[in-house]
Amino acid sequence: MSETELREQAAHWWRTSICDIAPGRIAYRGYPIEELIGRISFPAMVWLMLRGELPTPARERLLQAAPVASVDHGPHAPSIAIAQMAVSCGLPLNGAIASAINTLDDVHGGAGEEAIELYEDVLQRGEVGSIDRAAGDAIDHFTSTRSKYLPGFGHRFHPVDPRAEPILALVDAAVSEGAVSGRYANAARAIERVLQERKGKLIPMNIDGAAAVIYGELGFAAPLARGIFCLSRAVGILAHAWEQTGRKDRNKGPMPKQFEYKYEGQPRRSLKGAP
Ligand SMILES: CC(C)(COP(=O)(O)OP(=O)(O)OC[C@H]1O[C@@H](n2cnc3c(N)ncnc32)[C@H](O)[C@@H]1OP(=O)(O)O)[C@@H](O)C(=O)NCCC(=O)NCCS
């Protein structure tokens, strides 16, 4: 193989359509960085990097709303608690952020990915005239194949998640402007409605379920809902980790040491007399 062919093969190995760098030149998705700096917002940059084009102003506003809503949920949230504990054990900020982000999965923070899949299942089953029936079938399918807990609904602390309604109101406004279709919002509301009928109580849409409506309406693939949530929560994680660096407590556990945990194992016994 000639040297030129080898070089081409190596370049192909790291091929990308995202970032073009040469000495003295940086471009993202074709736009020179010097044109982007000061001109586009961070959410627009996220959109450009993930989707390859710039969003319309209405779509940019919608994309901005979801990550603002989910930056933090206090020290009881596992992701935030872990950031504090990691710093108290001596980890620098980057280590604390990495540890905390790793807890964001289907149950905590990462439910948006599954929620989009659920809404898409509803939409595929048919949305004209019978969306509640489609929602019921999608609920049955999810419950029998994955979990009795529907992603994006319910909350341990909030009887009604205060972040969901403002997000849905923004989606409704964007629908009126013609910026998005409203199909994901309809699917999510149908799930909530059918769940309430079946359970006899409201299991309200939570932040992940509402944010998933935004990401779905905007055409983001389901795994990106979790990815963007991680970007958002990283802000809260960083803030709490930084706050913790200013404190003297070291090796902070999940509870002050005067609180005991419950031991449920064998009573004390002895190795004496054992073979
Ligand atoms: C967030 C969550 C862990 C809170 O759970 P919890 O308040 O401890 O709920 P419990 O396990 O005590 O359930 C209480 C009842 O509500 C029901 N319920 C709670 N969340 C539900 C959900 N998402 N889907 C269906 N039913 C749900 C339970 O089935 C249970 O009903 P039952 O009494 O008939 O058995 C749970 O709602 C959940 O796993 N949601 C899905 C994941 C998610 O969206 N996570 C992001 C949270 S911001």
The ligand as a Gaussian input file, in Angstrom:
#p B3LYP/6-31G(d) Opt

LIG

0 1
 C      -40.324000       7.997000      39.889000
 C      -40.801000       6.709000      40.547000
 C      -39.586000       5.827000      40.883000
 C      -41.545000       7.069000      41.809000
 O      -42.123000       5.929000      42.290000
 P      -42.929000       5.882000      43.661000
 O      -43.605000       7.171000      43.922000
 O      -41.996000       5.390000      44.693000
 O      -44.047000       4.875000      43.271000
 P      -44.443000       3.524000      43.991000
 O      -43.515000       2.432000      43.579000
 O      -44.635000       3.767000      45.465000
 O      -45.872000       3.288000      43.311000
 C      -47.085000       3.829000      43.819000
 C      -48.201000       3.434000      42.880000
 O      -48.167000       4.262000      41.725000
 C      -47.937000       3.476000      40.571000
 N      -46.970000       4.150000      39.736000
 C      -45.996000       5.009000      40.137000
 N      -45.302000       5.407000      39.070000
 C      -45.858000       4.796000      38.007000
 C      -45.577000       4.812000      36.638000
 N      -44.572000       5.549000      36.163000
 N      -46.329000       4.082000      35.808000
 C      -47.355000       3.328000      36.291000
 N      -47.664000       3.262000      37.575000
 C      -46.918000       4.001000      38.421000
 C      -47.361000       2.163000      41.069000
 O      -47.627000       1.111000      40.188000
 C      -48.100000       2.016000      42.357000
 O      -49.401000       1.579000      42.093000
 P      -50.075000       0.407000      42.939000
 O      -50.232000       1.002000      44.313000
 O      -51.341000       0.131000      42.219000
 O      -49.077000      -0.738000      42.910000
 C      -41.775000       5.957000      39.594000
 O      -42.912000       6.768000      39.376000
 C      -41.131000       5.567000      38.299000
 O      -40.336000       4.608000      38.268000
 N      -41.460000       6.304000      37.210000
 C      -40.926000       5.951000      35.926000
 C      -39.482000       6.388000      35.758000
 C      -39.370000       7.891000      35.639000
 O      -40.142000       8.536000      34.960000
 N      -38.347000       8.412000      36.303000
 C      -38.079000       9.839000      36.294000
 C      -38.502000      10.470000      37.582000
 S      -38.359000      12.237000      37.528000

